[in-house]
Amino acid sequence: MRGAVTAADAALVERFCDALWVERGLSANTLAAYASDLHGFARWLGEASPGDEARLSAAGAADIQAYLAALIATGRKPRSTARLLSSLRRFYAWLLREGLRRDDPASLIDAPRIGRPLPGSLSEADVERLLAAPDVGTTLGLRDRAMLEMLYACGLRVSELVALSLAQVGLRQGVLRVFGKGGKERLLPVGEEACEWLARYLDEARPQLLAGVEGSDAVFVTRRGGPMTRVNFWYRIKDYARRAQIAAALSPHTLRHAFATHLVNHDADLRVVQMLLGHSDLSTTQIYTHVARERLQALHAEHHPRG
């Protein structure tokens, strides 16, 4: 798919990118991605019609479909192809709006299906090793153990964990009041073991971390007395995973995914898991049934004589 972009097409793409910058203030990298997508299509069109100068503005729906099919045939991934189609849609919608075309050839072309990726998770044994990784004989280790326990026990987002205030914690009742995305509030049960680690942290480690600092309402604080940050704790999770020799790929949501996956593996009702995670749509939670199914298939393949 080599070839030169004609001067007419290059000027049209530049004009389009200028319009995007003025209208939407997109970054230089985003504009460069749009230009790259359009230049690639223009070069491909040039192979079929080498004599045409204004290739992009004359392309039809059949050209776009043929181009996408050619990319897929060379191994282009559906997600990348869908992003390219998005660029073409925006470009041809702009041409139509500017009166440079009377139709939009990209509007009726369906994007390739993109399967929702399964979330990375940890086995129950991996979780136990990760929880045991901090040195609870130190102030920071005790804090981190309490944070890891709370993440796994409640299925919290890391952002929800670091934002916890003392007023949100009900140790006596064993509940947390959490504010999730969009400020939505939910009450979460806290397991007995997580409650014990949190109580120990609040009694022993937090007062030491806040020595000389007054008025902090944050549950989890740093050695300087400020609130723990999401990025800081994420680096600590990765360090503990390394110490625990956990080979699975980690993300900031790994323990949240493990929480949900292990509940489903142990036959928890999906709507209960939805409520605990704070998902507004059950379809978002249903992905964990696929994770559980993969685990069952793996166990069957490993242990069944005809697996």
ZADO-1210 file (C-alpha; in nm, 4 decimals, padded with zeros to 6 digits):
<atoms>
<atom x="00.0000" y="00.0000" z="00.0000" code="MET" pos="1"/>
<atom x="00.2783" y="00.2344" z="-00.0930" code="ARG" pos="2"/>
<atom x="00.2501" y="00.5445" z="-00.3039" code="GLY" pos="3"/>
<atom x="00.2546" y="00.9182" z="-00.2828" code="ALA" pos="4"/>
<atom x="-00.0249" y="01.1367" z="-00.1531" code="VAL" pos="5"/>
<atom x="-00.1276" y="01.3884" z="-00.4176" code="THR" pos="6"/>
<atom x="-00.0976" y="01.7595" z="-00.3480" code="ALA" pos="7"/>
<atom x="-00.4767" y="01.7958" z="-00.3685" code="ALA" pos="8"/>
<atom x="-00.5371" y="01.5229" z="-00.1115" code="ASP" pos="9"/>
<atom x="-00.2614" y="01.6510" z="00.1180" code="ALA" pos="10"/>
<atom x="-00.4143" y="01.9992" z="00.1113" code="ALA" pos="11"/>
<atom x="-00.7609" y="01.8605" z="00.1828" code="LEU" pos="12"/>
<atom x="-00.6363" y="01.6586" z="00.4790" code="VAL" pos="13"/>
<atom x="-00.4509" y="01.9592" z="00.6158" code="GLU" pos="14"/>
<atom x="-00.7644" y="02.1709" z="00.5854" code="ARG" pos="15"/>
<atom x="-00.9644" y="01.9014" z="00.7653" code="PHE" pos="16"/>
<atom x="-00.7122" y="01.8809" z="01.0500" code="CYS" pos="17"/>
<atom x="-00.7093" y="02.2589" z="01.0832" code="ASP" pos="18"/>
<atom x="-01.0887" y="02.2506" z="01.1170" code="ALA" pos="19"/>
<atom x="-01.0654" y="01.9829" z="01.3882" code="LEU" pos="20"/>
<atom x="-00.8095" y="02.1872" z="01.5765" code="TRP" pos="21"/>
<atom x="-01.0233" y="02.5020" z="01.5628" code="VAL" pos="22"/>
<atom x="-01.3508" y="02.3266" z="01.6478" code="GLU" pos="23"/>
<atom x="-01.2346" y="02.0759" z="01.9042" code="ARG" pos="24"/>
<atom x="-00.8855" y="02.1779" z="02.0101" code="GLY" pos="25"/>
<atom x="-00.7482" y="01.8291" z="01.9496" code="LEU" pos="26"/>
<atom x="-00.3872" y="01.7542" z="02.0362" code="SER" pos="27"/>
<atom x="-00.1097" y="01.7434" z="01.7793" code="ALA" pos="28"/>
<atom x="-00.0791" y="01.3650" z="01.8249" code="ASN" pos="29"/>
<atom x="-00.4502" y="01.3112" z="01.7600" code="THR" pos="30"/>
<atom x="-00.4431" y="01.5304" z="01.4507" code="LEU" pos="31"/>
<atom x="-00.1360" y="01.3443" z="01.3257" code="ALA" pos="32"/>
<atom x="-00.3251" y="01.0147" z="01.3685" code="ALA" pos="33"/>
<atom x="-00.6156" y="01.1471" z="01.1596" code="TYR" pos="34"/>
<atom x="-00.3751" y="01.2640" z="00.8905" code="ALA" pos="35"/>
<atom x="-00.1944" y="00.9296" z="00.8888" code="SER" pos="36"/>
<atom x="-00.5220" y="00.7380" z="00.8472" code="ASP" pos="37"/>
<atom x="-00.6358" y="00.9577" z="00.5607" code="LEU" pos="38"/>
<atom x="-00.2989" y="00.9561" z="00.3875" code="HIS" pos="39"/>
<atom x="-00.2971" y="00.5768" z="00.4021" code="GLY" pos="40"/>
<atom x="-00.6382" y="00.5622" z="00.2354" code="PHE" pos="41"/>
<atom x="-00.5292" y="00.8161" z="-00.0257" code="ALA" pos="42"/>
<atom x="-00.2213" y="00.6111" z="-00.1146" code="ARG" pos="43"/>
<atom x="-00.4325" y="00.2965" z="-00.1470" code="TRP" pos="44"/>
<atom x="-00.6761" y="00.4803" z="-00.3753" code="LEU" pos="45"/>
<atom x="-00.3817" y="00.5908" z="-00.5860" code="GLY" pos="46"/>
<atom x="-00.2974" y="00.2327" z="-00.6725" code="GLU" pos="47"/>
<atom x="-00.6428" y="00.1888" z="-00.8302" code="ALA" pos="48"/>
<atom x="-00.6639" y="00.5350" z="-00.9926" code="SER" pos="49"/>
<atom x="-00.3079" y="00.6639" z="-01.0348" code="PRO" pos="50"/>
<atom x="-00.4150" y="00.9507" z="-01.2590" code="GLY" pos="51"/>
<atom x="-00.6622" y="01.1121" z="-01.0195" code="ASP" pos="52"/>
<atom x="-00.5486" y="01.4083" z="-00.8128" code="GLU" pos="53"/>
<atom x="-00.8473" y="01.4413" z="-00.5793" code="ALA" pos="54"/>
<atom x="-00.8760" y="01.0799" z="-00.4740" code="ARG" pos="55"/>
<atom x="-01.0180" y="01.1230" z="-00.1243" code="LEU" pos="56"/>
<atom x="-01.3028" y="01.3541" z="-00.2177" code="SER" pos="57"/>
<atom x="-01.4130" y="01.1206" z="-00.4998" code="ALA" pos="58"/>
<atom x="-01.4029" y="00.7914" z="-00.3064" code="ALA" pos="59"/>
<atom x="-01.7231" y="00.5930" z="-00.2630" code="GLY" pos="60"/>
<atom x="-01.8544" y="00.3468" z="-00.0077" code="ALA" pos="61"/>
<atom x="-01.7244" y="00.0540" z="-00.2167" code="ALA" pos="62"/>
<atom x="-01.3742" y="00.2024" z="-00.2024" code="ASP" pos="63"/>
<atom x="-01.3871" y="00.2321" z="00.1762" code="ILE" pos="64"/>
<atom x="-01.5173" y="-00.1222" z="00.2172" code="GLN" pos="65"/>
<atom x="-01.2501" y="-00.2594" z="-00.0158" code="ALA" pos="66"/>
<atom x="-00.9785" y="-00.0720" z="00.1731" code="TYR" pos="67"/>
<atom x="-01.0933" y="-00.2021" z="00.5117" code="LEU" pos="68"/>
<atom x="-01.1150" y="-00.5556" z="00.3714" code="ALA" pos="69"/>
<atom x="-00.7611" y="-00.5279" z="00.2348" code="ALA" pos="70"/>
<atom x="-00.6317" y="-00.4155" z="00.5740" code="LEU" pos="71"/>
<atom x="-00.8062" y="-00.6968" z="00.7562" code="ILE" pos="72"/>
<atom x="-00.6656" y="-00.9460" z="00.5052" code="ALA" pos="73"/>
<atom x="-00.3135" y="-00.8288" z="00.5925" code="THR" pos="74"/>
<atom x="-00.3752" y="-00.8930" z="00.9647" code="GLY" pos="75"/>
<atom x="-00.4978" y="-00.5542" z="01.0813" code="ARG" pos="76"/>
<atom x="-00.6784" y="-00.5980" z="01.4136" code="LYS" pos="77"/>
<atom x="-01.0493" y="-00.5140" z="01.4407" code="PRO" pos="78"/>
<atom x="-00.9903" y="-00.2422" z="01.7010" code="ARG" pos="79"/>
<atom x="-00.7371" y="-00.0679" z="01.4770" code="SER" pos="80"/>
<atom x="-00.9670" y="-00.1022" z="01.1756" code="THR" pos="81"/>
<atom x="-01.2582" y="00.0418" z="01.3728" code="ALA" pos="82"/>
<atom x="-01.0460" y="00.3421" z="01.4710" code="ARG" pos="83"/>
<atom x="-00.9540" y="00.3968" z="01.1063" code="LEU" pos="84"/>
<atom x="-01.3199" y="00.3850" z="01.0033" code="LEU" pos="85"/>
<atom x="-01.3934" y="00.6430" z="01.2725" code="SER" pos="86"/>
<atom x="-01.1371" y="00.8745" z="01.1105" code="SER" pos="87"/>
<atom x="-01.2941" y="00.8251" z="00.7687" code="LEU" pos="88"/>
<atom x="-01.6432" y="00.8877" z="00.9041" code="ARG" pos="89"/>
<atom x="-01.5390" y="01.2146" z="01.0595" code="ARG" pos="90"/>
<atom x="-01.3585" y="01.3206" z="00.7442" code="PHE" pos="91"/>
<atom x="-01.6492" y="01.2494" z="00.5083" code="TYR" pos="92"/>
<atom x="-01.9013" y="01.4035" z="00.7452" code="ALA" pos="93"/>
<atom x="-01.6868" y="01.7173" z="00.7340" code="TRP" pos="94"/>
<atom x="-01.6754" y="01.7096" z="00.3536" code="LEU" pos="95"/>
<atom x="-02.0549" y="01.6865" z="00.3466" code="LEU" pos="96"/>
<atom x="-02.0941" y="01.9714" z="00.5936" code="ARG" pos="97"/>
<atom x="-01.8550" y="02.1896" z="00.3978" code="GLU" pos="98"/>
<atom x="-02.0445" y="02.1279" z="00.0735" code="GLY" pos="99"/>
<atom x="-01.7509" y="01.9436" z="-00.0802" code="LEU" pos="100"/>
<atom x="-01.9635" y="01.6311" z="-00.1289" code="ARG" pos="101"/>
<atom x="-02.3338" y="01.5622" z="-00.1631" code="ARG" pos="102"/>
<atom x="-02.3208" y="01.2335" z="00.0266" code="ASP" pos="103"/>
<atom x="-02.1307" y="01.0620" z="00.3059" code="ASP" pos="104"/>
<atom x="-01.9907" y="00.7296" z="00.1797" code="PRO" pos="105"/>
<atom x="-01.8726" y="00.6201" z="00.5257" code="ALA" pos="106"/>
<atom x="-02.1973" y="00.6731" z="00.7158" code="SER" pos="107"/>
<atom x="-02.3575" y="00.3367" z="00.6407" code="LEU" pos="108"/>
<atom x="-02.0473" y="00.1180" z="00.6770" code="ILE" pos="109"/>
<atom x="-02.0519" y="-00.0945" z="00.9911" code="ASP" pos="110"/>
<atom x="-01.7461" y="-00.1038" z="01.2085" code="ALA" pos="111"/>
<atom x="-01.5889" y="-00.4469" z="01.2673" code="PRO" pos="112"/>
<atom x="-01.7027" y="-00.6198" z="01.5846" code="ARG" pos="113"/>
<atom x="-01.4650" y="-00.5700" z="01.8727" code="ILE" pos="114"/>
<atom x="-01.4931" y="-00.8322" z="02.1414" code="GLY" pos="115"/>
<atom x="-01.4842" y="-00.6909" z="02.4913" code="ARG" pos="116"/>
<atom x="-01.1500" y="-00.7946" z="02.6416" code="PRO" pos="117"/>
<atom x="-01.1693" y="-01.0161" z="02.9460" code="LEU" pos="118"/>
<atom x="-01.0315" y="-00.8433" z="03.2549" code="PRO" pos="119"/>
<atom x="-00.7061" y="-00.9685" z="03.3956" code="GLY" pos="120"/>
<atom x="-00.7466" y="-01.1446" z="03.7262" code="SER" pos="121"/>
<atom x="-00.5546" y="-01.3378" z="03.9886" code="LEU" pos="122"/>
<atom x="-00.6057" y="-01.6849" z="04.1256" code="SER" pos="123"/>
<atom x="-00.7067" y="-01.7137" z="04.4894" code="GLU" pos="124"/>
<atom x="-00.3567" y="-01.8398" z="04.5695" code="ALA" pos="125"/>
<atom x="-00.2055" y="-01.5361" z="04.3930" code="ASP" pos="126"/>
<atom x="-00.4246" y="-01.3042" z="04.5974" code="VAL" pos="127"/>
<atom x="-00.3171" y="-01.4691" z="04.9223" code="GLU" pos="128"/>
<atom x="00.0498" y="-01.4232" z="04.8305" code="ARG" pos="129"/>
<atom x="-00.0086" y="-01.0597" z="04.7311" code="LEU" pos="130"/>
<atom x="-00.1912" y="-00.9830" z="05.0555" code="LEU" pos="131"/>
<atom x="00.0913" y="-01.1382" z="05.2562" code="ALA" pos="132"/>
<atom x="00.3664" y="-00.9465" z="05.0718" code="ALA" pos="133"/>
<atom x="00.3769" y="-00.6241" z="05.2831" code="PRO" pos="134"/>
<atom x="00.5919" y="-00.6298" z="05.5968" code="ASP" pos="135"/>
<atom x="00.3278" y="-00.5601" z="05.8610" code="VAL" pos="136"/>
<atom x="00.5999" y="-00.5036" z="06.1183" code="GLY" pos="137"/>
<atom x="00.6515" y="-00.1602" z="05.9604" code="THR" pos="138"/>
<atom x="00.4170" y="00.1357" z="05.9556" code="THR" pos="139"/>
<atom x="00.3962" y="00.1519" z="05.5765" code="LEU" pos="140"/>
<atom x="00.3647" y="-00.2242" z="05.5440" code="GLY" pos="141"/>
<atom x="00.0729" y="-00.2316" z="05.7863" code="LEU" pos="142"/>
<atom x="-00.0962" y="00.0475" z="05.5932" code="ARG" pos="143"/>
<atom x="-00.0445" y="-00.1292" z="05.2620" code="ASP" pos="144"/>
<atom x="-00.1734" y="-00.4611" z="05.3995" code="ARG" pos="145"/>
<atom x="-00.4902" y="-00.2856" z="05.5158" code="ALA" pos="146"/>
<atom x="-00.5308" y="-00.1208" z="05.1729" code="MET" pos="147"/>
<atom x="-00.4857" y="-00.4480" z="04.9842" code="LEU" pos="148"/>
<atom x="-00.7286" y="-00.6249" z="05.2154" code="GLU" pos="149"/>
<atom x="-00.9889" y="-00.3537" z="05.1624" code="MET" pos="150"/>
<atom x="-00.9466" y="-00.3621" z="04.7843" code="LEU" pos="151"/>
<atom x="-01.0014" y="-00.7343" z="04.7691" code="TYR" pos="152"/>
<atom x="-01.2699" y="-00.7563" z="05.0385" code="ALA" pos="153"/>
<atom x="-01.4879" y="-00.4821" z="04.8902" code="CYS" pos="154"/>
<atom x="-01.4068" y="-00.4792" z="04.5179" code="GLY" pos="155"/>
<atom x="-01.3186" y="-00.1115" z="04.5332" code="LEU" pos="156"/>
<atom x="-01.1707" y="00.0929" z="04.2548" code="ARG" pos="157"/>
<atom x="-00.8278" y="00.2225" z="04.3587" code="VAL" pos="158"/>
<atom x="-00.9620" y="00.5771" z="04.3246" code="SER" pos="159"/>
<atom x="-01.2435" y="00.4913" z="04.5676" code="GLU" pos="160"/>
<atom x="-00.9986" y="00.3390" z="04.8137" code="LEU" pos="161"/>
<atom x="-00.7609" y="00.6353" z="04.8304" code="VAL" pos="162"/>
<atom x="-01.0547" y="00.8774" z="04.8567" code="ALA" pos="163"/>
<atom x="-01.1990" y="00.7095" z="05.1669" code="LEU" pos="164"/>
<atom x="-01.2586" y="00.9394" z="05.4625" code="SER" pos="165"/>
<atom x="-01.3044" y="00.8331" z="05.8236" code="LEU" pos="166"/>
<atom x="-01.6724" y="00.9263" z="05.8041" code="ALA" pos="167"/>
<atom x="-01.7241" y="00.6605" z="05.5347" code="GLN" pos="168"/>
<atom x="-01.5958" y="00.3750" z="05.7516" code="VAL" pos="169"/>
<atom x="-01.8252" y="00.1881" z="05.9898" code="GLY" pos="170"/>
<atom x="-01.5996" y="-00.0712" z="06.1507" code="LEU" pos="171"/>
<atom x="-01.8498" y="-00.1606" z="06.4202" code="ARG" pos="172"/>
<atom x="-02.1161" y="-00.2314" z="06.1591" code="GLN" pos="173"/>
<atom x="-01.8646" y="-00.3755" z="05.9124" code="GLY" pos="174"/>
<atom x="-01.9683" y="-00.1488" z="05.6244" code="VAL" pos="175"/>
<atom x="-01.8216" y="00.1162" z="05.3948" code="LEU" pos="176"/>
<atom x="-02.0063" y="00.4053" z="05.2359" code="ARG" pos="177"/>
<atom x="-01.8453" y="00.4536" z="04.8951" code="VAL" pos="178"/>
<atom x="-01.8951" y="00.7207" z="04.6308" code="PHE" pos="179"/>
<atom x="-01.8247" y="00.5781" z="04.2873" code="GLY" pos="180"/>
<atom x="-01.8444" y="00.7099" z="03.9332" code="LYS" pos="181"/>
<atom x="-02.0858" y="00.9979" z="03.8939" code="GLY" pos="182"/>
<atom x="-02.0981" y="01.0401" z="04.2704" code="GLY" pos="183"/>
<atom x="-02.3199" y="00.7318" z="04.3065" code="LYS" pos="184"/>
<atom x="-02.3272" y="00.6069" z="04.6626" code="GLU" pos="185"/>
<atom x="-02.3243" y="00.2427" z="04.7662" code="ARG" pos="186"/>
<atom x="-02.2932" y="00.0581" z="05.0965" code="LEU" pos="187"/>
<atom x="-02.0470" y="-00.2297" z="05.0975" code="LEU" pos="188"/>
<atom x="-01.9981" y="-00.5056" z="05.3526" code="PRO" pos="189"/>
<atom x="-01.6428" y="-00.5458" z="05.4802" code="VAL" pos="190"/>
<atom x="-01.5227" y="-00.8937" z="05.5664" code="GLY" pos="191"/>
<atom x="-01.4104" y="-00.9750" z="05.9177" code="GLU" pos="192"/>
<atom x="-01.0435" y="-01.0137" z="05.8278" code="GLU" pos="193"/>
<atom x="-01.0336" y="-00.6868" z="05.6334" code="ALA" pos="194"/>
<atom x="-01.2020" y="-00.5126" z="05.9268" code="CYS" pos="195"/>
<atom x="-00.9352" y="-00.6461" z="06.1609" code="GLU" pos="196"/>
<atom x="-00.6504" y="-00.5227" z="05.9410" code="TRP" pos="197"/>
<atom x="-00.8140" y="-00.1835" z="05.8944" code="LEU" pos="198"/>
<atom x="-00.8737" y="-00.1464" z="06.2703" code="ALA" pos="199"/>
<atom x="-00.5124" y="-00.2379" z="06.3395" code="ARG" pos="200"/>
<atom x="-00.3901" y="00.0168" z="06.0855" code="TYR" pos="201"/>
<atom x="-00.6133" y="00.2907" z="06.2286" code="LEU" pos="202"/>
<atom x="-00.4967" y="00.2162" z="06.5831" code="ASP" pos="203"/>
<atom x="-00.1249" y="00.1630" z="06.5219" code="GLU" pos="204"/>
<atom x="00.0060" y="00.2939" z="06.1899" code="ALA" pos="205"/>
<atom x="-00.2122" y="00.5915" z="06.0999" code="ARG" pos="206"/>
<atom x="-00.1345" y="00.7892" z="06.4207" code="PRO" pos="207"/>
<atom x="00.2376" y="00.7438" z="06.3533" code="GLN" pos="208"/>
<atom x="00.2040" y="00.8581" z="05.9911" code="LEU" pos="209"/>
<atom x="00.0064" y="01.1631" z="06.1054" code="LEU" pos="210"/>
<atom x="00.2455" y="01.2584" z="06.3848" code="ALA" pos="211"/>
<atom x="00.2516" y="01.6402" z="06.3905" code="GLY" pos="212"/>
<atom x="-00.0234" y="01.6646" z="06.1267" code="VAL" pos="213"/>
<atom x="-00.3655" y="01.7889" z="06.2334" code="GLU" pos="214"/>
<atom x="-00.7089" y="01.7722" z="06.0787" code="GLY" pos="215"/>
<atom x="-00.6633" y="01.4936" z="05.8238" code="SER" pos="216"/>
<atom x="-00.9812" y="01.3009" z="05.7499" code="ASP" pos="217"/>
<atom x="-00.8240" y="01.0657" z="05.4948" code="ALA" pos="218"/>
<atom x="-00.8213" y="00.7022" z="05.5977" code="VAL" pos="219"/>
<atom x="-00.5015" y="00.6126" z="05.4144" code="PHE" pos="220"/>
<atom x="-00.2148" y="00.8586" z="05.4400" code="VAL" pos="221"/>
<atom x="00.1488" y="00.8805" z="05.3358" code="THR" pos="222"/>
<atom x="00.4538" y="00.9130" z="05.5566" code="ARG" pos="223"/>
<atom x="00.4251" y="01.2907" z="05.5079" code="ARG" pos="224"/>
<atom x="00.0725" y="01.2909" z="05.6412" code="GLY" pos="225"/>
<atom x="-00.1001" y="01.3633" z="05.3106" code="GLY" pos="226"/>
<atom x="-00.3681" y="01.1473" z="05.1482" code="PRO" pos="227"/>
<atom x="-00.2440" y="00.8400" z="04.9640" code="MET" pos="228"/>
<atom x="-00.2567" y="00.8852" z="04.5869" code="THR" pos="229"/>
<atom x="-00.3785" y="00.6396" z="04.3279" code="ARG" pos="230"/>
<atom x="-00.0483" y="00.6416" z="04.1372" code="VAL" pos="231"/>
<atom x="00.1621" y="00.5975" z="04.4492" code="ASN" pos="232"/>
<atom x="-00.0373" y="00.2988" z="04.5650" code="PHE" pos="233"/>
<atom x="-00.0346" y="00.1454" z="04.2171" code="TRP" pos="234"/>
<atom x="00.3458" y="00.1476" z="04.2191" code="TYR" pos="235"/>
<atom x="00.3382" y="-00.0231" z="04.5577" code="ARG" pos="236"/>
<atom x="00.1006" y="-00.2934" z="04.4314" code="ILE" pos="237"/>
<atom x="00.3375" y="-00.3699" z="04.1439" code="LYS" pos="238"/>
<atom x="00.6287" y="-00.3934" z="04.3878" code="ASP" pos="239"/>
<atom x="00.4385" y="-00.6350" z="04.6113" code="TYR" pos="240"/>
<atom x="00.3411" y="-00.8445" z="04.3085" code="ALA" pos="241"/>
<atom x="00.7085" y="-00.8694" z="04.2163" code="ARG" pos="242"/>
<atom x="00.7977" y="-00.9751" z="04.5700" code="ARG" pos="243"/>
<atom x="00.5186" y="-01.2340" z="04.5678" code="ALA" pos="244"/>
<atom x="00.6456" y="-01.3658" z="04.2308" code="GLN" pos="245"/>
<atom x="00.3100" y="-01.3166" z="04.0645" code="ILE" pos="246"/>
<atom x="00.3498" y="-01.3610" z="03.6905" code="ALA" pos="247"/>
<atom x="-00.0002" y="-01.2475" z="03.5905" code="ALA" pos="248"/>
<atom x="-00.0280" y="-00.9091" z="03.4223" code="ALA" pos="249"/>
<atom x="-00.1498" y="-00.6483" z="03.6680" code="LEU" pos="250"/>
<atom x="-00.3624" y="-00.3396" z="03.6236" code="SER" pos="251"/>
<atom x="-00.4943" y="-00.0899" z="03.8800" code="PRO" pos="252"/>
<atom x="-00.8194" y="-00.2915" z="03.8763" code="HIS" pos="253"/>
<atom x="-00.6619" y="-00.6359" z="03.9213" code="THR" pos="254"/>
<atom x="-00.7853" y="-00.6940" z="04.2768" code="LEU" pos="255"/>
<atom x="-01.1275" y="-00.5557" z="04.1868" code="ARG" pos="256"/>
<atom x="-01.1466" y="-00.8056" z="03.9012" code="HIS" pos="257"/>
<atom x="-01.0283" y="-01.0840" z="04.1332" code="ALA" pos="258"/>
<atom x="-01.2995" y="-00.9878" z="04.3844" code="PHE" pos="259"/>
<atom x="-01.5716" y="-01.0182" z="04.1202" code="ALA" pos="260"/>
<atom x="-01.4315" y="-01.3293" z="03.9533" code="THR" pos="261"/>
<atom x="-01.3938" y="-01.5188" z="04.2794" code="HIS" pos="262"/>
<atom x="-01.7463" y="-01.4274" z="04.3868" code="LEU" pos="263"/>
<atom x="-01.8853" y="-01.5608" z="04.0583" code="VAL" pos="264"/>
<atom x="-01.6671" y="-01.8717" z="04.0857" code="ASN" pos="265"/>
<atom x="-01.8258" y="-01.9360" z="04.4249" code="HIS" pos="266"/>
<atom x="-02.1789" y="-01.9014" z="04.2827" code="ASP" pos="267"/>
<atom x="-02.2601" y="-01.5455" z="04.3894" code="ALA" pos="268"/>
<atom x="-02.5688" y="-01.4002" z="04.2245" code="ASP" pos="269"/>
<atom x="-02.4672" y="-01.1769" z="03.9347" code="LEU" pos="270"/>
<atom x="-02.6995" y="-00.8946" z="04.0421" code="ARG" pos="271"/>
<atom x="-02.5394" y="-00.8928" z="04.3862" code="VAL" pos="272"/>
<atom x="-02.1965" y="-00.8658" z="04.2232" code="VAL" pos="273"/>
<atom x="-02.3323" y="-00.5819" z="04.0069" code="GLN" pos="274"/>
<atom x="-02.4479" y="-00.3958" z="04.3177" code="MET" pos="275"/>
<atom x="-02.1181" y="-00.4486" z="04.4996" code="LEU" pos="276"/>
<atom x="-01.9148" y="-00.3259" z="04.2022" code="LEU" pos="277"/>
<atom x="-02.1427" y="-00.0280" z="04.1445" code="GLY" pos="278"/>
<atom x="-02.2131" y="-00.1152" z="03.7798" code="HIS" pos="279"/>
<atom x="-02.5135" y="00.0671" z="03.6394" code="SER" pos="280"/>
<atom x="-02.5661" y="-00.1990" z="03.3706" code="ASP" pos="281"/>
<atom x="-02.5743" y="-00.5725" z="03.4345" code="LEU" pos="282"/>
<atom x="-02.4105" y="-00.6349" z="03.0957" code="SER" pos="283"/>
<atom x="-02.0905" y="-00.4832" z="03.2350" code="THR" pos="284"/>
<atom x="-02.0927" y="-00.7346" z="03.5191" code="THR" pos="285"/>
<atom x="-02.1721" y="-01.0289" z="03.2922" code="GLN" pos="286"/>
<atom x="-01.8168" y="-01.0302" z="03.1624" code="ILE" pos="287"/>
<atom x="-01.7205" y="-01.2070" z="03.4856" code="TYR" pos="288"/>
<atom x="-01.9332" y="-01.5055" z="03.3888" code="THR" pos="289"/>
<atom x="-01.7012" y="-01.5450" z="03.0881" code="HIS" pos="290"/>
<atom x="-01.3980" y="-01.5283" z="03.3162" code="VAL" pos="291"/>
<atom x="-01.5490" y="-01.7953" z="03.5400" code="ALA" pos="292"/>
<atom x="-01.6352" y="-02.0091" z="03.2365" code="ARG" pos="293"/>
<atom x="-01.2750" y="-01.9908" z="03.1166" code="GLU" pos="294"/>
<atom x="-01.1605" y="-02.1150" z="03.4569" code="ARG" pos="295"/>
<atom x="-01.4030" y="-02.4096" z="03.4444" code="LEU" pos="296"/>
<atom x="-01.2873" y="-02.4993" z="03.0954" code="GLN" pos="297"/>
<atom x="-00.9241" y="-02.4880" z="03.2049" code="ALA" pos="298"/>
<atom x="-00.9975" y="-02.7107" z="03.5048" code="LEU" pos="299"/>
<atom x="-01.1861" y="-02.9547" z="03.2838" code="HIS" pos="300"/>
<atom x="-00.9026" y="-02.9680" z="03.0318" code="ALA" pos="301"/>
<atom x="-00.6482" y="-03.0256" z="03.3073" code="GLU" pos="302"/>
<atom x="-00.8275" y="-03.2871" z="03.5157" code="HIS" pos="303"/>
<atom x="-01.0797" y="-03.4705" z="03.2969" code="HIS" pos="304"/>
<atom x="-00.9425" y="-03.7852" z="03.1283" code="PRO" pos="305"/>
<atom x="-01.0972" y="-03.6724" z="02.8016" code="ARG" pos="306"/>
<atom x="-01.0295" y="-03.3031" z="02.8518" code="GLY" pos="307"/>
</atoms>
